């Protein structure tokens, strides 16, 4: 039987201790252990971006990060970005009617939030380059870009 380990990290501002196999991806710790389900499973191999969260303020694929590597880090999920959905990106996503199926949207928003944190006024080309790691099967890329542009403009 695999050895379990306890890891303490801060998720959405709340300090949490999780006991799991050391190789358990953060994605499954969030969804199964902590019942924070806004972060989605897409591919499981870091190629789609649906599982994007912030780890110590940087966008990261939660499906690729084993819990044992995350002691004492700060994780922010879509739920922690703005519990009241008042983040400029969340408001822009609604205004631009961005989602179709919505499955990838939490990862898209989290990736975009990391961009705007580092570069509050990105060019369209910078937005496209930054967002290329996140896939939208519905193809709502034009609306995703428009929402990011709106959030950057309206702040």
C-alpha positions in Angstrom: 0.0 0.0 0.0 1.3 3.5 -0.9 2.4 5.7 1.9 0.2 8.7 2.6 1.6 12.1 3.6 0.2 15.2 5.1 0.8 18.5 3.3 -0.2 21.9 4.5 -0.9 24.7 2.0 -3.1 27.7 1.8 -6.0 27.5 -0.6 -8.1 30.6 -1.3 -6.7 32.2 1.9 -7.5 29.3 4.1 -4.7 27.1 5.6 -5.5 23.5 4.8 -3.7 20.2 5.7 -4.4 17.4 3.3 -3.5 13.7 3.8 -3.0 12.0 0.4 -0.5 9.9 -1.6 2.5 12.3 -2.3 1.9 11.9 -6.1 -1.7 13.0 -6.0 -2.1 16.0 -8.3 -3.3 19.2 -6.8 -6.3 19.1 -9.1 -7.6 16.0 -7.3 -6.7 17.4 -3.9 -8.8 20.4 -4.7 -11.8 18.5 -6.2 -11.9 15.4 -4.1 -10.3 16.2 -0.8 -11.3 19.9 -0.4 -14.5 19.8 -2.5 -13.4 22.9 -4.4 -14.8 22.0 -7.8 -14.4 25.1 -10.0 -11.1 23.9 -11.3 -11.8 21.4 -14.0 -10.2 18.2 -15.3 -9.5 18.4 -19.0 -6.6 16.3 -20.2 -4.6 15.4 -17.1 -1.3 16.0 -18.9 -1.0 19.8 -19.0 -2.0 20.4 -22.6 -5.5 22.0 -22.3 -5.4 24.5 -19.4 -8.8 23.7 -17.9 -7.1 23.0 -14.5 -5.3 26.3 -14.3 -4.9 27.8 -10.8 -2.5 30.2 -9.3 0.4 28.8 -7.2 2.1 31.6 -5.3 0.6 34.1 -7.7 1.6 32.3 -11.0 -0.6 30.4 -13.4 0.0 26.7 -13.1 -1.6 23.4 -14.4 -3.0 21.8 -11.2 -3.0 18.4 -12.9 0.8 18.4 -13.1 1.6 19.5 -9.6 1.9 16.6 -7.0 0.7 17.6 -3.6 4.1 16.6 -2.0 5.7 19.5 -4.0 3.3 22.1 -2.6 4.0 22.4 1.1 3.5 25.9 2.4 2.4 27.4 -1.0 -0.6 29.6 -1.6 -3.1 28.3 -4.2 -5.9 30.4 -5.6 -8.7 28.8 -7.6 -11.5 30.4 -9.5 -13.5 30.4 -6.3 -10.8 32.4 -4.5 -10.3 34.9 -7.4 -13.4 36.8 -6.2 -16.0 35.0 -4.1 -18.6 37.5 -5.2 -17.7 37.3 -8.9 -16.7 41.0 -8.9 -13.2 40.5 -10.4 -12.9 42.6 -13.6 -12.4 39.4 -15.7 -15.5 37.7 -14.3 -17.5 40.8 -15.1 -16.0 41.1 -18.6 -16.7 37.4 -19.2 -20.4 38.0 -18.6 -20.5 41.3 -20.5 -18.8 39.7 -23.6 -21.0 36.5 -23.3 -17.8 34.6 -23.5 -18.6 31.0 -22.5 -20.5 28.5 -24.6 -20.2 25.2 -22.8 -18.2 26.9 -20.0 -16.0 23.9 -19.2 -12.6 25.6 -19.9 -13.7 29.0 -18.6 -12.3 28.8 -15.0 -8.9 27.9 -16.4 -9.1 30.6 -19.0 -10.0 33.3 -16.4 -7.2 32.1 -14.1 -4.7 32.3 -16.9 -5.9 35.7 -17.9 -5.8 37.0 -14.3 -2.1 36.0 -14.1 -1.5 38.0 -17.3 -3.3 41.1 -16.1 -1.5 40.9 -12.7 1.9 41.0 -14.5 0.8 43.2 -17.4 -2.3 45.4 -16.7 -2.5 46.8 -20.2 -1.4 44.0 -22.6 -1.6 44.3 -26.4 -3.8 41.9 -28.3 -0.7 40.1 -29.4 0.5 39.7 -25.8 -3.0 38.3 -24.9 -3.0 35.8 -27.7 0.6 34.7 -26.8 -0.2 34.3 -23.1 -3.5 32.5 -23.6 -2.2 29.9 -26.2 -1.7 27.3 -23.5 -5.5 27.1 -22.8 -7.8 25.3 -25.2 -11.4 26.1 -25.8 -13.2 23.3 -27.7 -16.1 25.6 -28.4 -13.8 28.0 -30.2 -14.8 31.1 -28.3 -11.3 32.6 -28.6 -12.5 35.9 -30.1 -14.8 36.5 -27.1 -12.1 35.3 -24.6 -9.7 37.9 -26.1 -12.4 40.6 -26.1 -13.2 39.9 -22.5 -9.5 40.2 -21.5 -9.3 43.4 -23.5 -12.4 44.8 -21.7 -11.1 43.8 -18.3 -7.8 45.5 -19.0 -9.6 48.7 -20.2 -12.2 48.8 -17.5 -10.0 47.4 -14.7 
